[in-house]
Amino acid sequence: MQQTHIWPGIVDAFCEALGLDEEEVTPEALVIDELGAESLDFLDIAFRLERTFKIKIPRGEIQRAAEEETGEAFESEGKLTETGAIALKKALPEADQSKIVAGYPVRDIPRLFTIQTFANLVSRQLAQRVAA
């Protein structure tokens, strides 16, 4: 689901942070595995999006939302539990759902992030600002 009103700002942030051409920035592109982003790039992208849209993107929001959703153990020994996998699927509907299974390493959750993940984060923050 590409949010047309925010998409140009999303594209600009990714192009500037990762040195990409506009045509490389597609909603389904995996930020780490396909676009080569590293942890510092995530911070740069978040900063650019915050500045562009005048929002604050809470770090770890997706995992925190999934953990709160479970009401039980989200992970055990660094791997998703069954309830953790179900909650993460809800928190990351744009991700490849077939990869989100019990036993998936929690440290690898950012590997599931697509550009659409960031667009969804921006949309949620903008909606919360309007609601406030």
Secondary structure, 3 states (H helix, E strand, C coil): CCCCCCHHHHHHHHHHHHCCCHHHCCCCCECCCCCCCCHHHHHHHHHHHHHHHCCCCCCCHHHHHHHHHHCCCCEECCEECHHHHHHHHHHCCCCCHHHCCCCCEHHHHHHHCEHHHHHHHHHHHHHHHHHC
